[in-house]
Amino acid sequence: MKLHFAKMHGLGNDFMVLDALEAGIRLSEARVRELADRRTGIGFDQLLLLEAPKSGSFHANYRIFNADGGEVEQCGNGVRCVARYLANHGVVKDGEVRLGTLAGPVQAELRKDGLVRANMGVPRLEPAEIPFIAAARAMQYELDVDGRTVEIGAVSMGNPHAILDVPDVDSAPVTELGPRIEHHPRFPKRANVGFASWQGRKSMRLRVWERGTGETLACGTGACAAVVWGRLLGWLDEEVQVELRGGRLVVSWRGEGGPVWMTGPAVTVYEGQVEL
């Protein structure tokens, strides 16, 4: 079976958007890893599988697979790319996109300036909902990492995130601490790990080690989680510019009980067909 796909990226966080809206398929972890190979496959951080909507209120359902083949719940840069793909292919005509995901419904808006604004939902802060093993909710948690104690924030944006406050993201121990915290036993479903440096109340810099992928040039849910944590600590204003290695996202959050909104680009690199 041949299926249409698009290679897309959001700030360098790159995807294979696989169009199975009219053809039900099953992807094994091994097949995803083959497609993710940057020398012998398509190459990507995540594969985004579009499926027929499971509700009449959605334009599509989409599933997210990391480069290691594992399925995950949510992807912020992926939401924007899926929204752009559906608009480019005539599935969405009014600029409002409604998607179903493992993390729940997601809404996106295609703006006239070419950017995509996405409602990433209400962040989850209770440890059991992240999930993160802790006796009670706290602003910061102490985590033992191979005998070294680090302080983290823990937030779910539909997927689990740990956030560390670092003085300089360029010298942050991303490749050292990232995989250790990703696989830490207190994160039962593993974690994405953000290294954040605050640049005043309206901006921050961020690097993210993504579970199942490694460091990426950008992580949309990671940016949202870091802003939520910074807001809870009283360090950030409602709207924040987040500088990642691949570029800039704008994230806004009014506070507890409200959704996080994220705005950024979604770019098509090329399209093609793949035999599955």
PyRosetta script that sets phi, psi and omega in degrees:
from pyrosetta import init, pose_from_sequence

init()
pose = pose_from_sequence("MKLHFAKMHGLGNDFMVLDALEAGIRLSEARVRELADRRTGIGFDQLLLLEAPKSGSFHANYRIFNADGGEVEQCGNGVRCVARYLANHGVVKDGEVRLGTLAGPVQAELRKDGLVRANMGVPRLEPAEIPFIAAARAMQYELDVDGRTVEIGAVSMGNPHAILDVPDVDSAPVTELGPRIEHHPRFPKRANVGFASWQGRKSMRLRVWERGTGETLACGTGACAAVVWGRLLGWLDEEVQVELRGGRLVVSWRGEGGPVWMTGPAVTVYEGQVEL")
pose.set_psi(1, 130.8)
pose.set_omega(1, 175.9)
pose.set_phi(2, -99.7)
pose.set_psi(2, 132.6)
pose.set_omega(2, 177.8)
pose.set_phi(3, -123.6)
pose.set_psi(3, 147.6)
pose.set_omega(3, 177.0)
pose.set_phi(4, -78.0)
pose.set_psi(4, 145.2)
pose.set_omega(4, 175.1)
pose.set_phi(5, -144.3)
pose.set_psi(5, 162.4)
pose.set_omega(5, 173.0)
pose.set_phi(6, -129.7)
pose.set_psi(6, 136.2)
pose.set_omega(6, 170.3)
pose.set_phi(7, -90.1)
pose.set_psi(7, 120.8)
pose.set_omega(7, -175.4)
pose.set_phi(8, -134.6)
pose.set_psi(8, 166.5)
pose.set_omega(8, 174.2)
pose.set_phi(9, -151.3)
pose.set_psi(9, 153.3)
pose.set_omega(9, 170.5)
pose.set_phi(10, -122.0)
pose.set_psi(10, 104.0)
pose.set_omega(10, -178.0)
pose.set_phi(11, 58.6)
pose.set_psi(11, 34.6)
pose.set_omega(11, 177.5)
pose.set_phi(12, 89.6)
pose.set_psi(12, -11.7)
pose.set_omega(12, 171.5)
pose.set_phi(13, -77.0)
pose.set_psi(13, 107.3)
pose.set_omega(13, -165.6)
pose.set_phi(14, -105.3)
pose.set_psi(14, 152.5)
pose.set_omega(14, -170.6)
pose.set_phi(15, -138.1)
pose.set_psi(15, 152.9)
pose.set_omega(15, 162.3)
pose.set_phi(16, -105.5)
pose.set_psi(16, 112.2)
pose.set_omega(16, 177.0)
pose.set_phi(17, -92.8)
pose.set_psi(17, 109.1)
pose.set_omega(17, -173.8)
pose.set_phi(18, -101.6)
pose.set_psi(18, 119.7)
pose.set_omega(18, -173.3)
pose.set_phi(19, -89.4)
pose.set_psi(19, 100.9)
pose.set_omega(19, 174.9)
pose.set_phi(20, -119.2)
pose.set_psi(20, 34.4)
pose.set_omega(20, -179.1)
pose.set_phi(21, -61.8)
pose.set_psi(21, -30.4)
pose.set_omega(21, -177.3)
pose.set_phi(22, -116.7)
pose.set_psi(22, 9.7)
pose.set_omega(22, -178.5)
pose.set_phi(23, -145.7)
pose.set_psi(23, 111.3)
pose.set_omega(23, 178.5)
pose.set_phi(24, -71.0)
pose.set_psi(24, 129.2)
pose.set_omega(24, 179.1)
pose.set_phi(25, -135.5)
pose.set_psi(25, 162.0)
pose.set_omega(25, 173.6)
pose.set_phi(26, -123.1)
pose.set_psi(26, 131.9)
pose.set_omega(26, -179.6)
pose.set_phi(27, -111.8)
pose.set_psi(27, 125.6)
pose.set_omega(27, 174.6)
pose.set_phi(28, -81.5)
pose.set_psi(28, 159.9)
pose.set_omega(28, 176.4)
pose.set_phi(29, -60.3)
pose.set_psi(29, -37.8)
pose.set_omega(29, -179.6)
pose.set_phi(30, -63.6)
pose.set_psi(30, -40.4)
pose.set_omega(30, -179.9)
pose.set_phi(31, -67.4)
pose.set_psi(31, -39.1)
pose.set_omega(31, 177.5)
pose.set_phi(32, -62.4)
pose.set_psi(32, -42.8)
pose.set_omega(32, 179.2)
pose.set_phi(33, -62.8)
pose.set_psi(33, -37.5)
pose.set_omega(33, 176.9)
pose.set_phi(34, -62.5)
pose.set_psi(34, -45.5)
pose.set_omega(34, -179.5)
pose.set_phi(35, -67.0)
pose.set_psi(35, -30.9)
pose.set_omega(35, -177.5)
pose.set_phi(36, -75.6)
pose.set_psi(36, -17.7)
pose.set_omega(36, -177.1)
pose.set_phi(37, -61.8)
pose.set_psi(37, 125.6)
pose.set_omega(37, -174.9)
pose.set_phi(38, -80.5)
pose.set_psi(38, -6.5)
pose.set_omega(38, 176.9)
pose.set_phi(39, -103.9)
pose.set_psi(39, -37.3)
pose.set_omega(39, -174.7)
pose.set_phi(40, -116.2)
pose.set_psi(40, -4.1)
pose.set_omega(40, 179.2)
pose.set_phi(41, -122.3)
pose.set_psi(41, -151.0)
pose.set_omega(41, 177.1)
pose.set_phi(42, -80.8)
pose.set_psi(42, -43.6)
pose.set_omega(42, -179.5)
pose.set_phi(43, 88.1)
pose.set_psi(43, 121.3)
pose.set_omega(43, 179.9)
pose.set_phi(44, -170.2)
pose.set_psi(44, 163.6)
pose.set_omega(44, 169.4)
pose.set_phi(45, -80.6)
pose.set_psi(45, -42.0)
pose.set_omega(45, 178.0)
pose.set_phi(46, -139.7)
pose.set_psi(46, 148.5)
pose.set_omega(46, 170.4)
pose.set_phi(47, -100.9)
pose.set_psi(47, 129.5)
pose.set_omega(47, 179.3)
pose.set_phi(48, -110.4)
pose.set_psi(48, 112.2)
pose.set_omega(48, -175.9)
pose.set_phi(49, -98.0)
pose.set_psi(49, 116.1)
pose.set_omega(49, 177.8)
pose.set_phi(50, -88.1)
pose.set_psi(50, 129.8)
pose.set_omega(50, 178.7)
pose.set_phi(51, -127.6)
pose.set_psi(51, 164.7)
pose.set_omega(51, 177.3)
pose.set_phi(52, -57.6)
pose.set_psi(52, 142.1)
pose.set_omega(52, -178.9)
pose.set_phi(53, -62.4)
pose.set_psi(53, 141.6)
pose.set_omega(53, 178.5)
pose.set_phi(54, -89.9)
pose.set_psi(54, -2.8)
pose.set_omega(54, 177.3)
pose.set_phi(55, -142.6)
pose.set_psi(55, 146.9)
pose.set_omega(55, 179.1)
pose.set_phi(56, -66.0)
pose.set_psi(56, -14.2)
pose.set_omega(56, 180.0)
pose.set_phi(57, -84.4)
pose.set_psi(57, -8.7)
pose.set_omega(57, -178.8)
pose.set_phi(58, -102.8)
pose.set_psi(58, 151.3)
pose.set_omega(58, 170.5)
pose.set_phi(59, -81.1)
pose.set_psi(59, -31.6)
pose.set_omega(59, -178.8)
pose.set_phi(60, -164.1)
pose.set_psi(60, 160.6)
pose.set_omega(60, 167.2)
pose.set_phi(61, -105.0)
pose.set_psi(61, 143.9)
pose.set_omega(61, 175.6)
pose.set_phi(62, -139.5)
pose.set_psi(62, 143.4)
pose.set_omega(62, -178.7)
pose.set_phi(63, -116.3)
pose.set_psi(63, 151.9)
pose.set_omega(63, -172.0)
pose.set_phi(64, -123.7)
pose.set_psi(64, 125.6)
pose.set_omega(64, 178.2)
pose.set_phi(65, -122.1)
pose.set_psi(65, 126.7)
pose.set_omega(65, 175.7)
pose.set_phi(66, -72.4)
pose.set_psi(66, 168.9)
pose.set_omega(66, -177.3)
pose.set_phi(67, -62.8)
pose.set_psi(67, -21.8)
pose.set_omega(67, 177.9)
pose.set_phi(68, -83.6)
pose.set_psi(68, 0.6)
pose.set_omega(68, 178.0)
pose.set_phi(69, 95.8)
pose.set_psi(69, -12.0)
pose.set_omega(69, -178.8)
pose.set_phi(70, -76.5)
pose.set_psi(70, 142.3)
pose.set_omega(70, 179.1)
pose.set_phi(71, -89.2)
pose.set_psi(71, 138.1)
pose.set_omega(71, -180.0)
pose.set_phi(72, -126.5)
pose.set_psi(72, 175.3)
pose.set_omega(72, -167.2)
pose.set_phi(73, -90.3)
pose.set_psi(73, -35.6)
pose.set_omega(73, -170.1)
pose.set_phi(74, -151.7)
pose.set_psi(74, 155.6)
pose.set_omega(74, 179.4)
pose.set_phi(75, -155.4)
pose.set_psi(75, 111.3)
pose.set_omega(75, -174.9)
pose.set_phi(76, -66.7)
pose.set_psi(76, -48.6)
pose.set_omega(76, 177.3)
pose.set_phi(77, -64.9)
pose.set_psi(77, -31.7)
pose.set_omega(77, 177.7)
pose.set_phi(78, -65.9)
pose.set_psi(78, -37.9)
pose.set_omega(78, 177.5)
pose.set_phi(79, -56.4)
pose.set_psi(79, -45.6)
pose.set_omega(79, -177.7)
pose.set_phi(80, -65.6)
pose.set_psi(80, -40.7)
pose.set_omega(80, -179.3)
pose.set_phi(81, -67.8)
pose.set_psi(81, -40.0)
pose.set_omega(81, 177.1)
pose.set_phi(82, -62.6)
pose.set_psi(82, -43.0)
pose.set_omega(82, 178.6)
pose.set_phi(83, -60.4)
pose.set_psi(83, -44.5)
pose.set_omega(83, 179.1)
pose.set_phi(84, -64.5)
pose.set_psi(84, -41.6)
pose.set_omega(84, 179.1)
pose.set_phi(85, -60.9)
pose.set_psi(85, -46.5)
pose.set_omega(85, -178.1)
pose.set_phi(86, -63.7)
pose.set_psi(86, -35.6)
pose.set_omega(86, 176.8)
pose.set_phi(87, -70.1)
pose.set_psi(87, -42.3)
pose.set_omega(87, -179.9)
pose.set_phi(88, -61.7)
pose.set_psi(88, -29.2)
pose.set_omega(88, -176.0)
pose.set_phi(89, -103.9)
pose.set_psi(89, 16.7)
pose.set_omega(89, 170.6)
pose.set_phi(90, 77.6)
pose.set_psi(90, 6.0)
pose.set_omega(90, 178.3)
pose.set_phi(91, -73.6)
pose.set_psi(91, -34.3)
pose.set_omega(91, 177.6)
pose.set_phi(92, -112.7)
pose.set_psi(92, 130.6)
pose.set_omega(92, -175.7)
pose.set_phi(93, -119.6)
pose.set_psi(93, -17.6)
pose.set_omega(93, -174.2)
pose.set_phi(94, -108.7)
pose.set_psi(94, 5.6)
pose.set_omega(94, 177.9)
pose.set_phi(95, 85.8)
pose.set_psi(95, -6.5)
pose.set_omega(95, 178.0)
pose.set_phi(96, -105.6)
pose.set_psi(96, 123.5)
pose.set_omega(96, -174.9)
pose.set_phi(97, -117.5)
pose.set_psi(97, 132.4)
pose.set_omega(97, 179.0)
pose.set_phi(98, -124.0)
pose.set_psi(98, 123.1)
pose.set_omega(98, -173.2)
pose.set_phi(99, -124.9)
pose.set_psi(99, 147.1)
pose.set_omega(99, 171.5)
pose.set_phi(100, -103.2)
pose.set_psi(100, 135.2)
pose.set_omega(100, 179.0)
pose.set_phi(101, -137.2)
pose.set_psi(101, 170.4)
pose.set_omega(101, 175.0)
pose.set_phi(102, -59.9)
pose.set_psi(102, -28.0)
pose.set_omega(102, -178.9)
pose.set_phi(103, -86.3)
pose.set_psi(103, -2.7)
pose.set_omega(103, -178.3)
pose.set_phi(104, 114.8)
pose.set_psi(104, -176.9)
pose.set_omega(104, -177.7)
pose.set_phi(105, -69.0)
pose.set_psi(105, 145.4)
pose.set_omega(105, 178.0)
pose.set_phi(106, -131.4)
pose.set_psi(106, 137.5)
pose.set_omega(106, 178.6)
pose.set_phi(107, -114.9)
pose.set_psi(107, 140.6)
pose.set_omega(107, 177.0)
pose.set_phi(108, -136.7)
pose.set_psi(108, 155.3)
pose.set_omega(108, 179.5)
pose.set_phi(109, -125.9)
pose.set_psi(109, 129.2)
pose.set_omega(109, 175.9)
pose.set_phi(110, -90.5)
pose.set_psi(110, 112.7)
pose.set_omega(110, -175.1)
pose.set_phi(111, -87.1)
pose.set_psi(111, 159.6)
pose.set_omega(111, -178.5)
pose.set_phi(112, -68.3)
pose.set_psi(112, -21.9)
pose.set_omega(112, 179.3)
pose.set_phi(113, -82.6)
pose.set_psi(113, 3.4)
pose.set_omega(113, 178.4)
pose.set_phi(114, 94.4)
pose.set_psi(114, -13.6)
pose.set_omega(114, 178.3)
pose.set_phi(115, -81.8)
pose.set_psi(115, 163.6)
pose.set_omega(115, 178.4)
pose.set_phi(116, -120.9)
pose.set_psi(116, 131.6)
pose.set_omega(116, 178.9)
pose.set_phi(117, -109.1)
pose.set_psi(117, 127.9)
pose.set_omega(117, -174.4)
pose.set_phi(118, -124.4)
pose.set_psi(118, 135.9)
pose.set_omega(118, 172.3)
pose.set_phi(119, -86.1)
pose.set_psi(119, 109.8)
pose.set_omega(119, -174.5)
pose.set_phi(120, -91.6)
pose.set_psi(120, 6.3)
pose.set_omega(120, 176.0)
pose.set_phi(121, 86.2)
pose.set_psi(121, 179.1)
pose.set_omega(121, -178.5)
pose.set_phi(122, -84.6)
pose.set_psi(122, 126.3)
pose.set_omega(122, 179.9)
pose.set_phi(123, -65.6)
pose.set_psi(123, 147.6)
pose.set_omega(123, 178.2)
pose.set_phi(124, -104.0)
pose.set_psi(124, 129.4)
pose.set_omega(124, -171.0)
pose.set_phi(125, -118.9)
pose.set_psi(125, -16.8)
pose.set_omega(125, 177.7)
pose.set_phi(126, -72.9)
pose.set_psi(126, 133.7)
pose.set_omega(126, -175.7)
pose.set_phi(127, -50.9)
pose.set_psi(127, -41.9)
pose.set_omega(127, -177.1)
pose.set_phi(128, -65.9)
pose.set_psi(128, -25.8)
pose.set_omega(128, -177.9)
pose.set_phi(129, -87.0)
pose.set_psi(129, -11.7)
pose.set_omega(129, -174.5)
pose.set_phi(130, -74.8)
pose.set_psi(130, -49.7)
pose.set_omega(130, -7.4)
pose.set_phi(131, -90.3)
pose.set_psi(131, 146.0)
pose.set_omega(131, 178.7)
pose.set_phi(132, -146.5)
pose.set_psi(132, 134.7)
pose.set_omega(132, -176.9)
pose.set_phi(133, -84.0)
pose.set_psi(133, 112.4)
pose.set_omega(133, 178.1)
pose.set_phi(134, -155.8)
pose.set_psi(134, 153.0)
pose.set_omega(134, -178.3)
pose.set_phi(135, -68.9)
pose.set_psi(135, -32.8)
pose.set_omega(135, -178.4)
pose.set_phi(136, -159.5)
pose.set_psi(136, 162.2)
pose.set_omega(136, 177.2)
pose.set_phi(137, -65.6)
pose.set_psi(137, 140.9)
pose.set_omega(137, 178.1)
pose.set_phi(138, -146.9)
pose.set_psi(138, 161.1)
pose.set_omega(138, 176.0)
pose.set_phi(139, -68.2)
pose.set_psi(139, -40.6)
pose.set_omega(139, 179.4)
pose.set_phi(140, -135.3)
pose.set_psi(140, 147.8)
pose.set_omega(140, 179.5)
pose.set_phi(141, -124.4)
pose.set_psi(141, 141.9)
pose.set_omega(141, 172.5)
pose.set_phi(142, -87.0)
pose.set_psi(142, 132.1)
pose.set_omega(142, -176.9)
pose.set_phi(143, -126.9)
pose.set_psi(143, 126.3)
pose.set_omega(143, 176.9)
pose.set_phi(144, -85.9)
pose.set_psi(144, 117.1)
pose.set_omega(144, -179.6)
pose.set_phi(145, -117.8)
pose.set_psi(145, 97.9)
pose.set_omega(145, -179.6)
pose.set_phi(146, 52.5)
pose.set_psi(146, 45.2)
pose.set_omega(146, 177.7)
pose.set_phi(147, 86.3)
pose.set_psi(147, -3.9)
pose.set_omega(147, 178.4)
pose.set_phi(148, -107.7)
pose.set_psi(148, 129.5)
pose.set_omega(148, -179.2)
pose.set_phi(149, -91.8)
pose.set_psi(149, 125.1)
pose.set_omega(149, 175.5)
pose.set_phi(150, -124.1)
pose.set_psi(150, 150.4)
pose.set_omega(150, 176.9)
pose.set_phi(151, -100.8)
pose.set_psi(151, 133.6)
pose.set_omega(151, -178.2)
pose.set_phi(152, -132.6)
pose.set_psi(152, 159.2)
pose.set_omega(152, 161.6)
pose.set_phi(153, -100.1)
pose.set_psi(153, 154.8)
pose.set_omega(153, 179.1)
pose.set_phi(154, -132.7)
pose.set_psi(154, 122.8)
pose.set_omega(154, -175.4)
pose.set_phi(155, -142.0)
pose.set_psi(155, 143.2)
pose.set_omega(155, 169.9)
pose.set_phi(156, -109.9)
pose.set_psi(156, 130.2)
pose.set_omega(156, 170.5)
pose.set_phi(157, -110.5)
pose.set_psi(157, 40.2)
pose.set_omega(157, -169.7)
pose.set_phi(158, 92.5)
pose.set_psi(158, -15.6)
pose.set_omega(158, 172.9)
pose.set_phi(159, -141.1)
pose.set_psi(159, 151.9)
pose.set_omega(159, -171.5)
pose.set_phi(160, -80.2)
pose.set_psi(160, 138.6)
pose.set_omega(160, 179.2)
pose.set_phi(161, -132.8)
pose.set_psi(161, 137.9)
pose.set_omega(161, 166.2)
pose.set_phi(162, -108.8)
pose.set_psi(162, 138.8)
pose.set_omega(162, -179.8)
pose.set_phi(163, -127.1)
pose.set_psi(163, 133.8)
pose.set_omega(163, 178.1)
pose.set_phi(164, -116.6)
pose.set_psi(164, 139.9)
pose.set_omega(164, 173.9)
pose.set_phi(165, -87.3)
pose.set_psi(165, 118.0)
pose.set_omega(165, -179.3)
pose.set_phi(166, -125.4)
pose.set_psi(166, 149.3)
pose.set_omega(166, -179.2)
pose.set_phi(167, -70.7)
pose.set_psi(167, -29.2)
pose.set_omega(167, -176.0)
pose.set_phi(168, -149.5)
pose.set_psi(168, 116.8)
pose.set_omega(168, -176.7)
pose.set_phi(169, -68.5)
pose.set_psi(169, -27.8)
pose.set_omega(169, -178.0)
pose.set_phi(170, -64.9)
pose.set_psi(170, -33.5)
pose.set_omega(170, -179.4)
pose.set_phi(171, -103.9)
pose.set_psi(171, 8.1)
pose.set_omega(171, -178.8)
pose.set_phi(172, -64.9)
pose.set_psi(172, 145.6)
pose.set_omega(172, -177.6)
pose.set_phi(173, -79.6)
pose.set_psi(173, 60.0)
pose.set_omega(173, -174.1)
pose.set_phi(174, -63.3)
pose.set_psi(174, -49.6)
pose.set_omega(174, -176.3)
pose.set_phi(175, -75.7)
pose.set_psi(175, -17.6)
pose.set_omega(175, 178.3)
pose.set_phi(176, -85.1)
pose.set_psi(176, -54.9)
pose.set_omega(176, -175.7)
pose.set_phi(177, -85.8)
pose.set_psi(177, -28.0)
pose.set_omega(177, -176.5)
pose.set_phi(178, -52.0)
pose.set_psi(178, -59.1)
pose.set_omega(178, -178.3)
pose.set_phi(179, -66.5)
pose.set_psi(179, -30.3)
pose.set_omega(179, -179.9)
pose.set_phi(180, -69.3)
pose.set_psi(180, -40.9)
pose.set_omega(180, 178.2)
pose.set_phi(181, -74.6)
pose.set_psi(181, -36.4)
pose.set_omega(181, 176.6)
pose.set_phi(182, -51.8)
pose.set_psi(182, -44.2)
pose.set_omega(182, -174.7)
pose.set_phi(183, -99.1)
pose.set_psi(183, 13.7)
pose.set_omega(183, -177.4)
pose.set_phi(184, -64.3)
pose.set_psi(184, 137.7)
pose.set_omega(184, -177.1)
pose.set_phi(185, -61.4)
pose.set_psi(185, -18.0)
pose.set_omega(185, 178.2)
pose.set_phi(186, -79.2)
pose.set_psi(186, -7.2)
pose.set_omega(186, 171.8)
pose.set_phi(187, -110.2)
pose.set_psi(187, 91.3)
pose.set_omega(187, -174.3)
pose.set_phi(188, -59.1)
pose.set_psi(188, -27.8)
pose.set_omega(188, 178.7)
pose.set_phi(189, -108.4)
pose.set_psi(189, 24.1)
pose.set_omega(189, -175.6)
pose.set_phi(190, 64.9)
pose.set_psi(190, 178.8)
pose.set_omega(190, -175.4)
pose.set_phi(191, -148.4)
pose.set_psi(191, 150.6)
pose.set_omega(191, 163.9)
pose.set_phi(192, -84.1)
pose.set_psi(192, 143.5)
pose.set_omega(192, -172.3)
pose.set_phi(193, -124.8)
pose.set_psi(193, 117.1)
pose.set_omega(193, -179.6)
pose.set_phi(194, -103.2)
pose.set_psi(194, 138.7)
pose.set_omega(194, 176.7)
pose.set_phi(195, -115.1)
pose.set_psi(195, 108.8)
pose.set_omega(195, -168.9)
pose.set_phi(196, -113.9)
pose.set_psi(196, 139.8)
pose.set_omega(196, 174.4)
pose.set_phi(197, -126.0)
pose.set_psi(197, 123.5)
pose.set_omega(197, -173.1)
pose.set_phi(198, -87.3)
pose.set_psi(198, 134.6)
pose.set_omega(198, -176.5)
pose.set_phi(199, -117.1)
pose.set_psi(199, 44.1)
pose.set_omega(199, -172.9)
pose.set_phi(200, 100.9)
pose.set_psi(200, -169.9)
pose.set_omega(200, -173.2)
pose.set_phi(201, -84.1)
pose.set_psi(201, -12.4)
pose.set_omega(201, -174.3)
pose.set_phi(202, -117.4)
pose.set_psi(202, 2.7)
pose.set_omega(202, -178.9)
pose.set_phi(203, -152.7)
pose.set_psi(203, 156.8)
pose.set_omega(203, 177.7)
pose.set_phi(204, -154.9)
pose.set_psi(204, 161.3)
pose.set_omega(204, 173.0)
pose.set_phi(205, -113.8)
pose.set_psi(205, 149.1)
pose.set_omega(205, -172.3)
pose.set_phi(206, -150.2)
pose.set_psi(206, 138.1)
pose.set_omega(206, 166.4)
pose.set_phi(207, -122.9)
pose.set_psi(207, 145.8)
pose.set_omega(207, -175.8)
pose.set_phi(208, -133.0)
pose.set_psi(208, 130.6)
pose.set_omega(208, 169.3)
pose.set_phi(209, -94.5)
pose.set_psi(209, 113.5)
pose.set_omega(209, -176.5)
pose.set_phi(210, -93.3)
pose.set_psi(210, 135.6)
pose.set_omega(210, 179.9)
pose.set_phi(211, -62.4)
pose.set_psi(211, 135.0)
pose.set_omega(211, 177.8)
pose.set_phi(212, 78.9)
pose.set_psi(212, -1.3)
pose.set_omega(212, -177.1)
pose.set_phi(213, -132.8)
pose.set_psi(213, -39.6)
pose.set_omega(213, -172.6)
pose.set_phi(214, 100.4)
pose.set_psi(214, -167.1)
pose.set_omega(214, -179.0)
pose.set_phi(215, -68.6)
pose.set_psi(215, 134.5)
pose.set_omega(215, 175.6)
pose.set_phi(216, -117.2)
pose.set_psi(216, 165.2)
pose.set_omega(216, -179.5)
pose.set_phi(217, -71.3)
pose.set_psi(217, -20.9)
pose.set_omega(217, 178.5)
pose.set_phi(218, -160.3)
pose.set_psi(218, 152.2)
pose.set_omega(218, 176.2)
pose.set_phi(219, -144.1)
pose.set_psi(219, 112.6)
pose.set_omega(219, -176.0)
pose.set_phi(220, -67.2)
pose.set_psi(220, -48.1)
pose.set_omega(220, 178.9)
pose.set_phi(221, -67.1)
pose.set_psi(221, -30.9)
pose.set_omega(221, 176.4)
pose.set_phi(222, -64.3)
pose.set_psi(222, -40.4)
pose.set_omega(222, 177.0)
pose.set_phi(223, -63.8)
pose.set_psi(223, -42.1)
pose.set_omega(223, 179.1)
pose.set_phi(224, -63.2)
pose.set_psi(224, -46.3)
pose.set_omega(224, -178.9)
pose.set_phi(225, -62.0)
pose.set_psi(225, -41.2)
pose.set_omega(225, -179.7)
pose.set_phi(226, -65.3)
pose.set_psi(226, -39.8)
pose.set_omega(226, 178.1)
pose.set_phi(227, -66.3)
pose.set_psi(227, -42.0)
pose.set_omega(227, 177.6)
pose.set_phi(228, -57.5)
pose.set_psi(228, -48.0)
pose.set_omega(228, -179.3)
pose.set_phi(229, -62.8)
pose.set_psi(229, -44.7)
pose.set_omega(229, 178.5)
pose.set_phi(230, -61.8)
pose.set_psi(230, -37.1)
pose.set_omega(230, 177.0)
pose.set_phi(231, -67.0)
pose.set_psi(231, -42.9)
pose.set_omega(231, -179.8)
pose.set_phi(232, -62.4)
pose.set_psi(232, -33.5)
pose.set_omega(232, 178.7)
pose.set_phi(233, -80.8)
pose.set_psi(233, -6.5)
pose.set_omega(233, 179.1)
pose.set_phi(234, 82.3)
pose.set_psi(234, 17.9)
pose.set_omega(234, -175.4)
pose.set_phi(235, -93.2)
pose.set_psi(235, -18.9)
pose.set_omega(235, -169.9)
pose.set_phi(236, -126.9)
pose.set_psi(236, 152.0)
pose.set_omega(236, 172.6)
pose.set_phi(237, -80.9)
pose.set_psi(237, -179.3)
pose.set_omega(237, -174.6)
pose.set_phi(238, -65.0)
pose.set_psi(238, -38.8)
pose.set_omega(238, 179.4)
pose.set_phi(239, -113.9)
pose.set_psi(239, 130.7)
pose.set_omega(239, -172.7)
pose.set_phi(240, -133.3)
pose.set_psi(240, 137.7)
pose.set_omega(240, 171.8)
pose.set_phi(241, -91.7)
pose.set_psi(241, 123.2)
pose.set_omega(241, -177.4)
pose.set_phi(242, -108.5)
pose.set_psi(242, 116.4)
pose.set_omega(242, 179.9)
pose.set_phi(243, -94.2)
pose.set_psi(243, 116.1)
pose.set_omega(243, 176.4)
pose.set_phi(244, -109.5)
pose.set_psi(244, 172.7)
pose.set_omega(244, -178.4)
pose.set_phi(245, -62.9)
pose.set_psi(245, -26.9)
pose.set_omega(245, -179.9)
pose.set_phi(246, -92.2)
pose.set_psi(246, -7.7)
pose.set_omega(246, -179.3)
pose.set_phi(247, 144.2)
pose.set_psi(247, -157.6)
pose.set_omega(247, -169.3)
pose.set_phi(248, -116.7)
pose.set_psi(248, 137.3)
pose.set_omega(248, 169.2)
pose.set_phi(249, -116.7)
pose.set_psi(249, 151.0)
pose.set_omega(249, 172.1)
pose.set_phi(250, -110.7)
pose.set_psi(250, 123.8)
pose.set_omega(250, -177.7)
pose.set_phi(251, -121.9)
pose.set_psi(251, 133.6)
pose.set_omega(251, 177.8)
pose.set_phi(252, -131.1)
pose.set_psi(252, 141.6)
pose.set_omega(252, 179.7)
pose.set_phi(253, -151.9)
pose.set_psi(253, 121.2)
pose.set_omega(253, -179.0)
pose.set_phi(254, -73.7)
pose.set_psi(254, -31.1)
pose.set_omega(254, 180.0)
pose.set_phi(255, 145.3)
pose.set_psi(255, -174.5)
pose.set_omega(255, -171.8)
pose.set_phi(256, -55.1)
pose.set_psi(256, 136.8)
pose.set_omega(256, -179.5)
pose.set_phi(257, 91.8)
pose.set_psi(257, -13.0)
pose.set_omega(257, -179.0)
pose.set_phi(258, -105.5)
pose.set_psi(258, 159.1)
pose.set_omega(258, 179.2)
pose.set_phi(259, -78.1)
pose.set_psi(259, 157.6)
pose.set_omega(259, 173.5)
pose.set_phi(260, -95.9)
pose.set_psi(260, 132.0)
pose.set_omega(260, 177.1)
pose.set_phi(261, -110.1)
pose.set_psi(261, 137.8)
pose.set_omega(261, -177.6)
pose.set_phi(262, -130.7)
pose.set_psi(262, 134.3)
pose.set_omega(262, -179.3)
pose.set_phi(263, -126.0)
pose.set_psi(263, 133.3)
pose.set_omega(263, 179.0)
pose.set_phi(264, -173.1)
pose.set_psi(264, -178.9)
pose.set_omega(264, -176.8)
pose.set_phi(265, -83.6)
pose.set_psi(265, 162.8)
pose.set_omega(265, 172.0)
pose.set_phi(266, -144.2)
pose.set_psi(266, 117.1)
pose.set_omega(266, -169.5)
pose.set_phi(267, -120.4)
pose.set_psi(267, 134.0)
pose.set_omega(267, 173.0)
pose.set_phi(268, -91.4)
pose.set_psi(268, 127.1)
pose.set_omega(268, 179.2)
pose.set_phi(269, -91.0)
pose.set_psi(269, -50.0)
pose.set_omega(269, 175.8)
pose.set_phi(270, -163.6)
pose.set_psi(270, 167.7)
pose.set_omega(270, 176.1)
pose.set_phi(271, -129.8)
pose.set_psi(271, 158.2)
pose.set_omega(271, -178.9)
pose.set_phi(272, -169.8)
pose.set_psi(272, -165.6)
pose.set_omega(272, 176.3)
pose.set_phi(273, -126.2)
pose.set_psi(273, 148.7)
pose.set_omega(273, 179.3)
pose.set_phi(274, -132.5)
pose.set_psi(274, 142.1)
pose.set_omega(274, 178.0)
pose.set_phi(275, -87.8)
pose.set_psi(275, 125.8)
pose.set_omega(275, 179.4)
pose.set_phi(276, -123.6)
pose.dump_pdb("model.pdb")
